[in-house]
Amino acid sequence: MKKIMLVDDEQSILNSLKRELMDWCSDNKIEIISFTNPIEAFNALVMEKEVFLVISDLRMPEMLGSDLLLKIREKYPDIITILLTGYSEVDEIMKAVKSGIFAYILKPWDEKYLLTEIGKAHELALLKEEKTKYLHILEEELKWGGELQKKLLQRDIPESAGIKFEVEYQPLPMLYCGGDYYDIIPLQDGNCLVLLGDVAGHGLKAAFITTILKTIIYSEYVRDHQKDGISPANFLKWLNIRISKELSQFPDILITFVALVINPSEKKIVFSNAGQSHFYLIRGSKFHPIHDEGLCLNITDEAEYKNKFFKIAEGDQVYMFTDGLIEVGENKNNLTKEITGKILLDEAGKNSTPKEIIEAFRKKSIEGVFYDDITLLSIRINGCLEI
């Protein structure tokens, strides 16, 4: 049962308030509890979990009502507060207002006005309760979406003595799912296709697009083309046309994407880029940003893409990531290529995992938080290049 707490050092005032509220509380199935000591009232809130409204007098010897309501607001922000006073002390009333009181009522109170304000407070409490309930439902749905996305993205990462792949995917904490896409697909010709994409936006909408990508890429392209060898540029051209058709009603949804084919026999990586962030080759004590311009997917179905390549050798490390890693802070102050490269070089020297590398980038951000989904994929060349 919901409860209203009354606090006044004069028992006669408490009795009067109870009489005024008795019928209304009975009709709304609300219990009244009262205290003459504000300190005892505050301490009682630990056990009185159903209190949704506290009505307090201003002038009390143990503690001012404005201070009591301020403490309640700080510790129990969901409790609604009303200040009851017969004094015209502007400073204390302003303190109470700043603490977030719902209303203040002057003594002697008007019965109709008193009941009206309490009725409004009750309606607000019910709205807060409904909001909390719906937020809980939404959170559960997002959690479900996040778990489903993890299962969809999860693929057994190829293992070999020569090449080691590691991936860390972190959607925004409160959304549980997001628009990052990755895949590592061994091909029949002995090569390996590595994909990384980023759907603009966050949450379920972006996650739904990654599901479409997961559904069509292997079944409609990779499976049919891997025998003849996959060209990253041709693949991106196909994907752009295919996704533009799929998202024809949503021209505002843009997708950045990069495709790599690791060719062990020729000791090289062939890649093509569709608006994705530059990635990095770490070789010895140096880092090399690797970038190629290309239009994002779903801008025009006439976009063309081109292949580029770089040689790989034992000890090389390649790091690919979505832009959430280097966009730090609400103002999106992108880390420079130099700073990014130095962080990756340092972490590569420590043999850090992708999760540890993401944490290193987080520490470099002023606010210590990220504002976008993050995926970091690492490719480590250990020796023999057979996959």
C-alpha positions in Angstrom: 0.0 0.0 0.0 1.3 3.5 -0.9 2.0 5.8 2.0 2.1 9.6 2.7 4.5 10.7 5.4 3.6 13.8 7.5 6.3 15.6 9.5 5.5 18.4 12.0 6.8 19.0 15.5 3.2 19.9 16.6 1.0 16.9 17.2 -2.1 19.0 16.8 -1.1 20.0 13.3 -0.5 16.3 12.4 -3.9 15.4 13.7 -5.5 18.2 11.7 -3.7 17.0 8.5 -4.8 13.4 9.1 -8.5 14.5 9.5 -8.2 16.5 6.2 -6.7 13.6 4.3 -8.5 10.6 5.9 -11.4 10.3 3.4 -9.2 11.0 0.3 -6.6 8.5 1.5 -9.2 5.9 2.2 -10.7 6.3 -1.3 -7.3 5.9 -2.9 -6.1 3.1 -0.6 -3.2 5.2 0.8 -1.9 4.9 4.4 -0.8 7.9 6.5 2.2 7.8 8.7 3.4 10.7 10.8 6.4 11.9 12.8 7.0 14.8 15.1 10.8 14.4 14.8 12.3 15.1 11.3 15.4 13.0 12.0 13.3 10.0 13.0 11.2 10.6 9.9 14.2 10.6 7.6 15.6 7.4 9.2 12.3 5.7 8.9 12.4 6.0 5.1 14.9 3.1 5.0 12.1 0.7 6.0 9.1 2.6 4.6 9.6 1.6 1.0 6.0 2.6 -0.1 6.2 6.3 0.8 5.6 8.3 -2.3 5.0 11.7 -0.7 6.4 13.6 2.3 4.7 16.7 3.6 6.9 18.5 6.0 6.6 21.6 8.2 9.3 24.2 7.8 10.1 25.3 11.3 11.1 22.4 13.6 13.7 22.4 16.4 15.6 19.3 15.3 15.9 20.2 11.7 14.4 22.7 9.2 11.9 21.2 6.9 13.7 22.6 3.9 16.9 20.7 5.0 14.8 17.5 5.6 13.3 17.6 2.1 16.7 18.4 0.6 18.2 15.2 2.2 15.2 13.2 1.1 15.6 14.5 -2.5 19.3 13.5 -2.5 18.8 10.0 -1.1 15.3 9.2 -2.4 14.9 11.2 -5.6 11.6 9.4 -6.5 9.8 10.6 -3.4 7.7 13.7 -4.0 7.9 16.4 -1.4 5.7 19.3 -0.2 6.7 22.0 2.2 4.1 23.2 4.7 4.8 26.5 6.4 3.3 29.4 8.2 6.4 31.5 7.8 7.3 33.8 4.9 11.0 33.0 5.0 12.0 33.4 1.3 15.5 32.0 1.7 14.3 28.7 3.2 11.4 28.4 0.7 13.9 29.0 -2.1 16.2 26.3 -0.7 13.2 23.9 -0.7 12.3 24.9 -4.3 15.9 24.3 -5.4 15.8 20.9 -3.8 13.0 20.0 -6.1 9.9 20.2 -4.0 6.6 19.6 -5.8 4.8 22.5 -4.0 4.7 24.6 -0.8 1.5 25.3 1.1 1.0 28.1 3.5 -0.6 27.7 7.0 -3.5 27.9 7.6 -4.0 25.8 4.6 -7.1 25.8 2.3 -8.6 22.3 2.4 -9.5 22.3 -1.3 -6.1 23.5 -2.3 -4.3 21.0 0.0 -6.3 18.1 -1.5 -5.7 19.3 -5.0 -1.9 19.5 -4.6 -1.8 16.1 -3.0 -4.0 14.7 -5.8 -1.5 16.1 -8.3 1.4 14.5 -6.4 -0.4 11.2 -6.4 -1.0 11.4 -10.2 2.7 12.2 -10.7 3.7 9.2 -8.5 1.5 6.9 -10.6 3.0 8.3 -13.8 6.5 7.7 -12.4 5.6 4.2 -11.6 4.3 3.5 -15.1 7.4 5.1 -16.6 9.6 2.9 -14.4 7.6 -0.2 -15.5 7.8 0.7 -19.2 11.5 1.5 -18.9 12.0 -1.9 -17.3 10.1 -3.6 -20.2 12.2 -1.6 -22.7 15.4 -2.5 -21.0 14.5 -6.2 -21.1 13.7 -5.9 -24.8 17.0 -4.3 -25.4 18.8 -6.9 -23.4 17.1 -9.6 -25.5 18.0 -7.8 -28.7 21.6 -7.6 -27.5 21.8 -11.3 -26.7 20.3 -12.1 -30.1 22.7 -9.9 -31.9 25.7 -11.4 -30.1 24.5 -14.9 -31.2 24.0 -13.7 -34.7 27.4 -12.0 -34.9 29.2 -14.8 -33.1 31.1 -17.1 -35.5 33.8 -19.5 -34.6 37.0 -17.5 -35.1 39.5 -19.3 -37.3 42.5 -20.7 -35.5 45.9 -21.4 -36.9 49.5 -21.4 -35.9 50.3 -18.5 -38.2 47.4 -16.0 -37.9 45.6 -15.1 -34.7 42.3 -13.2 -34.8 40.7 -11.5 -31.8 37.6 -9.4 -31.6 35.9 -7.3 -28.9 32.4 -5.8 -29.5 31.0 -3.3 -27.0 27.6 -1.7 -27.7 26.5 1.3 -25.7 25.9 0.0 -22.1 22.3 1.2 -21.8 21.3 -0.1 -25.2 22.8 -3.5 -25.1 22.8 -3.8 -28.9 24.0 -1.6 -31.8 25.1 -1.1 -35.4 28.5 -2.6 -35.5 29.0 -5.7 -37.7 32.0 -8.0 -38.1 32.8 -11.3 -39.6 35.8 -13.6 -40.3 35.2 -16.1 -43.0 37.7 -18.7 -44.2 37.4 -19.2 -47.9 37.8 -22.4 -50.0 40.9 -21.0 -51.8 42.8 -20.8 -48.6 42.3 -17.1 -48.2 40.3 -15.4 -45.4 37.6 -12.7 -45.7 37.5 -10.2 -42.8 34.6 -7.7 -42.7 33.9 -4.8 -40.4 30.9 -2.4 -40.7 29.2 0.3 -38.8 25.5 1.2 -39.3 24.8 4.9 -38.4 22.8 5.2 -35.2 22.4 3.0 -32.1 20.1 0.5 -30.5 17.5 -1.8 -32.1 17.2 0.0 -35.4 20.9 -0.2 -36.1 21.0 -3.8 -34.7 18.2 -4.8 -37.1 20.3 -3.6 -40.1 23.3 -5.7 -38.9 20.9 -8.7 -38.9 20.1 -8.0 -42.5 23.8 -7.8 -43.3 24.5 -11.1 -41.6 21.7 -12.8 -43.4 22.6 -11.7 -46.9 26.4 -11.5 -47.0 27.2 -15.2 -46.7 24.1 -16.8 -48.2 23.8 -14.4 -51.2 27.5 -13.6 -52.0 30.3 -15.4 -50.2 28.9 -18.9 -50.7 28.6 -18.4 -54.5 31.8 -16.5 -55.1 34.4 -18.0 -52.9 35.4 -20.8 -55.3 36.6 -18.2 -57.8 38.2 -15.9 -55.2 36.6 -12.9 -53.7 37.5 -9.3 -54.7 36.8 -6.9 -51.8 35.9 -4.1 -54.3 33.5 -6.3 -56.2 32.0 -7.5 -53.0 31.4 -3.9 -51.7 29.9 -2.9 -55.0 27.5 -5.8 -54.8 26.7 -5.1 -51.1 26.0 -1.4 -51.8 23.5 -2.2 -54.6 21.9 -5.0 -52.5 21.6 -2.9 -49.3 20.4 0.2 -51.2 17.6 -2.0 -52.5 16.8 -3.4 -49.1 16.9 0.1 -47.5 15.2 2.0 -50.4 12.7 3.5 -48.0 15.4 4.6 -45.5 17.9 6.7 -47.5 19.1 8.4 -44.2 20.6 5.1 -43.0 24.3 5.1 -44.0 26.7 2.2 -43.5 30.5 2.3 -43.5 32.2 -0.9 -44.4 35.7 -2.3 -45.0 36.5 -5.7 -46.5 39.9 -7.5 -46.4 41.0 -10.7 -48.0 44.1 -12.2 -46.4 46.1 -14.0 -49.0 48.7 -16.3 -47.2 50.3 -17.7 -50.3 51.1 -14.2 -51.6 51.7 -12.8 -48.1 49.5 -9.8 -48.7 46.1 -8.3 -47.6 43.8 -6.9 -50.3 41.3 -4.5 -49.1 38.5 -2.1 -50.2 36.9 0.6 -48.1 33.4 2.2 -48.1 33.8 5.1 -45.7 35.2 3.1 -42.8 37.8 4.5 -40.4 41.5 4.0 -41.4 43.0 0.9 -39.9 46.6 0.3 -38.8 49.5 -2.0 -39.5 52.0 -2.3 -36.7 55.4 -3.5 -37.9 58.3 -3.5 -35.5 58.5 -0.1 -33.7 56.4 1.7 -36.3 52.7 2.1 -37.1 51.3 2.7 -40.5 47.7 4.1 -41.0 46.1 2.4 -43.9 43.2 4.2 -45.5 41.4 4.3 -48.9 38.5 6.6 -49.8 35.2 5.1 -50.8 31.5 6.1 -50.5 29.5 4.8 -47.6 26.9 2.2 -48.5 23.3 3.4 -49.3 24.3 6.8 -50.7 24.0 5.8 -54.4 23.8 2.4 -56.0 26.2 3.6 -58.7 29.2 3.9 -56.3 32.4 2.3 -57.4 35.1 0.7 -55.2 38.7 -0.2 -55.8 41.1 -2.7 -54.4 44.4 -1.9 -52.7 46.9 -4.2 -51.0 49.9 -4.3 -48.6 52.4 -7.0 -47.9 52.4 -8.8 -44.5 55.2 -10.5 -42.7 55.9 -12.4 -39.5 55.3 -10.2 -36.4 52.9 -7.8 -38.2 49.7 -6.8 -36.3 46.7 -5.3 -38.0 44.0 -3.4 -36.0 40.6 -2.6 -37.5 38.0 -0.6 -35.5 34.7 1.2 -35.8 34.8 5.0 -35.2 33.3 4.8 -31.7 36.8 4.0 -30.5 38.4 7.3 -31.6 35.4 9.6 -31.1 35.7 10.6 -27.5 33.4 12.9 -25.6 30.1 14.4 -26.6 31.9 16.9 -28.9 33.4 14.0 -30.9 37.0 15.2 -30.5 38.5 12.6 -32.8 41.9 11.3 -31.7 44.5 12.1 -34.4 46.1 9.4 -36.5 49.4 10.0 -34.6 47.9 9.6 -31.1 45.8 6.6 -32.3 48.9 4.9 -33.8 51.0 5.5 -30.7 48.4 3.9 -28.5 48.1 0.9 -30.7 51.8 0.6 -31.0 52.2 0.7 -27.3 49.4 -1.9 -26.7 50.7 -4.2 -29.4 54.1 -4.2 -27.6 52.3 -5.4 -24.5 50.4 -8.1 -26.4 47.2 -6.5 -25.2 43.8 -8.0 -26.0 41.3 -6.0 -27.9 39.4 -5.5 -24.7 42.5 -4.1 -23.0 43.2 -1.8 -26.0 39.7 -0.4 -25.8 40.2 0.3 -22.1 43.5 2.1 -23.0 41.6 4.4 -25.4 38.9 5.0 -22.8 41.5 6.3 -20.4 42.6 8.7 -23.1 39.2 10.3 -23.3 38.6 13.3 -21.1 35.3 12.1 -19.8 36.3 8.4 -19.5 33.3 7.2 -21.5 32.4 6.3 -25.1 29.3 7.6 -26.9 29.1 5.0 -29.7 29.3 1.3 -30.2 32.9 -0.1 -30.5 34.3 -3.0 -32.3 38.0 -3.7 -32.3 39.4 -6.6 -34.4 43.0 -7.6 -34.4 45.0 -9.8 -36.8 48.4 -11.0 -35.5 50.8 -12.7 -38.0 52.8 -15.2 -35.9 54.7 -17.1 -38.5 53.4 -19.6 -41.1 50.5 -17.9 -42.9 48.3 -20.9 -43.4 44.8 -20.3 -42.1 
